[in-house]
């Protein structure tokens, strides 16, 4: 299973050397503002060259999700990335989930000392694609001043662009049926909610990063949205799925919805 997944990814990602000073994506820290609870709301601005795209936290059929390493930072307790609504993208007939042109990823930063400035200093590893796909590593640095309390409108707009919660979207029920299958499990989710518009895509994630999740097949009947997927452990080992750790993101033409957990069904 692991070899199959890696072989599939390598059909898209090739190690192309980039000349000195040649970039297809630029990353910049937006300093943001310190909130009343001590959290610092910052942003990571990603600007891609025309025709290039990058990936969401769950990249779809193929892709490399962004990975962050903030170990070079100072006065930092933790960073949580808050993902704006992504797009469903076509990559040579393969469905991927991500962003084009420019995106701001809001960063909820927890300082070690609430009253002090934070210095973010880290590495960003990500995949970017055009006619070819390449892995990219970038160093990102920025100072987050504790004295600034006025919100940055661009970061605030990115926060507002996040998927709606289940409550906001009028989700009234989510059940999951999990069944054994050859080399893995199948999960069938039944979500009762109003339509989000157009051909809806449901992205399923598990709490275990070693579980591979196939693209879900979806169908709608009135307010009932059904999504079915296949799950496998990347090492081929047996595994279990915790329903409370399942996450469903519904991507429609008009809006997106983030749903966490399901009950037995």
C-alpha positions as CSV (number, residue, x, y, z in Angstrom):
1,X,0.0,0.0,0.0
2,X,2.8,2.5,0.9
3,X,4.6,1.8,-2.4
4,X,1.4,2.3,-4.3
5,X,0.7,5.6,-2.7
6,X,4.3,6.9,-3.2
7,X,4.4,5.7,-6.8
8,X,1.1,7.6,-7.4
9,X,2.4,10.8,-5.9
10,X,5.7,10.6,-7.8
11,X,3.8,10.6,-11.1
12,X,3.0,14.2,-10.3
13,X,6.0,15.4,-8.2
14,X,9.5,15.7,-9.7
15,X,12.6,17.2,-8.3
16,X,13.3,20.0,-10.7
17,X,16.2,22.3,-9.8
18,X,15.3,26.0,-9.6
19,X,17.9,28.5,-10.5
20,X,19.2,30.9,-7.9
21,X,16.6,33.6,-7.3
22,X,13.9,31.7,-9.3
23,X,10.8,31.1,-7.2
24,X,7.3,30.0,-8.2
25,X,5.9,30.9,-4.7
26,X,6.8,33.5,-2.1
27,X,5.9,33.4,1.5
28,X,5.7,36.3,3.9
29,X,4.7,36.7,7.6
30,X,1.9,39.2,8.2
31,X,2.5,40.5,11.8
32,X,-1.2,40.7,12.7
33,X,-2.4,41.8,16.2
34,X,-2.4,40.7,19.8
35,X,-5.9,39.7,21.0
36,X,-7.4,40.2,24.5
37,X,-6.9,36.5,25.5
38,X,-3.1,36.8,24.7
39,X,-3.3,34.9,21.4
40,X,-1.5,36.7,18.6
41,X,-3.4,36.4,15.3
42,X,-0.8,36.5,12.5
43,X,-0.9,35.4,8.8
44,X,1.2,33.6,6.3
45,X,0.8,35.2,2.8
46,X,1.5,32.8,0.0
47,X,1.8,34.4,-3.5
48,X,2.1,32.0,-6.4
49,X,3.3,32.7,-10.0
50,X,0.5,32.7,-12.6
51,X,-0.6,29.2,-13.5
52,X,0.7,27.6,-10.2
53,X,-1.2,26.2,-7.3
54,X,-0.6,24.7,-3.9
55,X,-2.4,22.5,-1.5
56,X,-4.8,22.5,1.4
57,X,-4.2,20.5,4.6
58,X,-6.0,17.5,2.9
59,X,-4.7,17.7,-0.8
60,X,-7.1,15.3,-2.5
61,X,-6.1,12.6,-4.9
62,X,-2.5,13.8,-5.1
63,X,-0.4,16.5,-3.6
64,X,1.8,17.5,-0.7
65,X,0.1,19.4,2.1
66,X,2.0,22.3,3.7
67,X,4.2,21.3,6.6
68,X,5.5,23.8,9.2
69,X,8.5,23.7,11.5
70,X,8.6,26.6,13.9
71,X,11.5,25.4,16.1
72,X,13.7,28.4,15.3
73,X,11.1,30.8,16.8
74,X,11.4,32.8,20.1
75,X,8.8,33.4,22.8
76,X,6.6,30.8,21.1
77,X,4.4,28.2,22.8
78,X,2.5,27.0,19.8
79,X,1.0,27.8,16.3
80,X,-2.4,26.7,15.0
81,X,-3.1,27.1,11.3
82,X,-6.6,28.2,10.4
83,X,-7.4,27.2,6.8
84,X,-9.6,29.4,4.5
85,X,-12.0,27.7,2.2
86,X,-10.0,25.9,-0.5
87,X,-10.9,25.2,-4.2
88,X,-11.5,22.0,-5.9
89,X,-8.8,21.9,-8.6
90,X,-8.3,19.6,-11.6
91,X,-4.8,18.3,-12.1
92,X,-4.6,16.4,-15.4
93,X,-7.9,14.7,-14.7
94,X,-7.1,14.1,-11.0
95,X,-9.0,16.0,-8.3
96,X,-7.0,18.0,-5.9
97,X,-7.8,20.5,-3.1
98,X,-5.9,23.7,-2.7
99,X,-5.3,27.4,-3.7
100,X,-4.3,29.4,-6.7
101,X,-2.8,32.9,-7.1
102,X,-2.6,34.1,-3.5
103,X,-3.9,33.0,-0.1
104,X,-3.5,34.1,3.5
105,X,-3.3,31.3,6.1
106,X,-4.2,32.8,9.5
107,X,-1.9,31.7,12.3
108,X,-3.2,31.6,15.8
109,X,0.1,32.0,17.8
110,X,0.4,31.3,21.5
111,X,3.3,33.3,23.1
112,X,5.2,31.8,25.9
113,X,5.1,35.2,27.6
114,X,1.9,36.9,26.8
115,X,3.3,40.5,27.1
116,X,6.4,39.9,24.9
117,X,6.9,40.1,21.2
118,X,7.0,36.8,19.3
119,X,9.7,36.1,16.6
120,X,8.4,33.5,14.1
121,X,11.3,31.7,12.4
122,X,10.5,28.4,10.6
123,X,10.6,26.2,7.6
124,X,7.7,25.7,5.2
125,X,7.7,22.6,3.1
126,X,5.0,22.5,0.4
127,X,4.1,21.2,-3.0
128,X,3.4,23.5,-6.0
129,X,2.1,22.5,-9.4
130,X,1.6,23.9,-12.9
131,X,2.4,21.7,-15.9
132,X,4.8,19.9,-13.5
133,X,4.8,19.6,-9.7
134,X,7.8,20.4,-7.5
135,X,8.4,20.3,-3.7
136,X,9.5,23.6,-2.3
137,X,11.2,24.5,1.0
138,X,11.1,28.1,2.2
139,X,12.3,29.8,5.3
140,X,9.8,32.3,6.8
141,X,10.6,34.9,9.5
142,X,8.7,37.7,11.1
143,X,8.3,39.6,14.3
144,X,4.8,39.8,16.0
145,X,4.7,42.9,18.2
146,X,2.7,42.6,21.4
147,X,1.8,46.3,21.2
148,X,-0.3,46.0,18.1
149,X,-4.0,45.3,18.9
150,X,-5.7,46.6,15.8
151,X,-6.9,43.8,13.5
152,X,-5.4,43.4,10.1
153,X,-8.3,43.5,7.6
154,X,-6.6,41.1,5.2
155,X,-6.2,38.4,7.9
156,X,-9.7,39.1,9.2
157,X,-11.0,38.5,5.7
158,X,-9.1,35.2,5.5
159,X,-10.6,34.2,8.9
160,X,-14.1,35.0,7.6
161,X,-13.4,32.8,4.5
162,X,-13.1,29.7,6.6
163,X,-15.7,27.0,6.1
164,X,-18.9,27.4,8.2
165,X,-19.3,25.3,11.3
166,X,-21.9,22.5,11.4
167,X,-24.1,24.7,13.6
168,X,-23.8,27.7,11.2
169,X,-24.6,25.5,8.2
170,X,-27.7,23.9,9.8
171,X,-26.3,20.4,10.1
172,X,-28.9,18.4,12.0
173,X,-27.3,15.0,12.0
174,X,-24.2,13.0,11.0
175,X,-24.0,9.3,11.2
176,X,-21.2,6.9,10.0
177,X,-21.3,3.2,9.1
178,X,-17.8,1.6,9.1
179,X,-17.4,-1.8,7.5
180,X,-14.5,-4.1,6.8
181,X,-13.2,-4.3,3.3
182,X,-10.2,-5.9,1.5
183,X,-7.0,-4.3,2.9
184,X,-9.0,-1.7,4.8
185,X,-12.3,-0.3,5.8
186,X,-15.1,1.6,4.1
187,X,-16.9,4.5,5.8
188,X,-20.3,5.7,4.7
189,X,-21.4,9.1,6.2
190,X,-24.9,10.4,6.1
191,X,-25.1,14.1,6.7
192,X,-28.4,15.9,7.1
193,X,-27.9,19.5,6.0
194,X,-29.1,22.0,3.4
195,X,-27.3,21.9,0.0
196,X,-24.1,24.0,-0.4
197,X,-24.6,24.5,-4.1
198,X,-23.5,22.7,-7.3
199,X,-21.7,19.4,-7.4
200,X,-20.7,19.0,-3.7
201,X,-17.3,17.4,-2.8
202,X,-16.8,15.8,0.6
203,X,-13.3,15.5,2.0
204,X,-12.9,13.0,4.8
205,X,-10.0,13.1,7.2
206,X,-9.1,10.9,10.2
207,X,-7.3,11.8,13.4
208,X,-4.5,9.3,12.4
209,X,-2.1,10.7,9.8
210,X,-1.1,7.2,8.9
211,X,-4.6,6.4,7.5
212,X,-5.0,7.0,3.8
213,X,-8.4,8.1,2.7
214,X,-9.7,7.7,-0.8
215,X,-11.7,10.5,-2.5
216,X,-15.3,10.2,-1.4
217,X,-18.2,9.4,-3.7
218,X,-21.1,11.6,-2.9
219,X,-24.8,11.7,-3.6
220,X,-27.6,14.0,-2.4
221,X,-31.3,13.3,-1.9
222,X,-33.0,16.5,-0.6
223,X,-31.3,17.4,2.7
224,X,-29.5,14.1,2.9
225,X,-25.9,14.1,1.7
226,X,-24.2,10.7,1.5
227,X,-20.4,10.3,1.2
228,X,-18.6,6.9,0.9
229,X,-14.8,6.3,1.0
230,X,-12.2,3.6,1.5
231,X,-9.6,3.8,4.2
232,X,-6.3,2.0,4.5
233,X,-3.2,2.1,6.8
234,X,-0.1,3.2,4.8
235,X,1.8,0.3,6.2
236,X,-0.9,-2.2,5.4
237,X,-1.5,-3.0,9.1
238,X,-5.0,-3.5,10.7
239,X,-6.4,-0.4,12.3
240,X,-9.5,1.1,13.9
241,X,-11.3,4.3,13.3
242,X,-12.6,6.6,16.1
243,X,-15.8,8.2,14.9
244,X,-15.2,11.3,17.0
245,X,-11.9,11.8,15.2
246,X,-13.5,11.8,11.7
247,X,-13.7,15.2,10.0
248,X,-15.9,16.0,7.0
249,X,-15.5,19.1,4.9
250,X,-18.3,19.8,2.4
251,X,-17.2,22.0,-0.5
252,X,-20.0,23.4,-2.6
253,X,-20.4,26.2,-5.1
254,X,-21.9,28.7,-2.6
255,X,-20.1,27.7,0.7
256,X,-18.1,25.2,2.6
257,X,-18.9,23.4,5.8
258,X,-16.6,21.9,8.5
259,X,-18.1,19.0,10.4
260,X,-16.3,17.2,13.2
261,X,-17.3,13.7,14.4
262,X,-20.2,11.4,13.7
263,X,-22.4,8.9,15.5
264,X,-22.9,5.2,14.8
265,X,-25.3,4.7,11.9
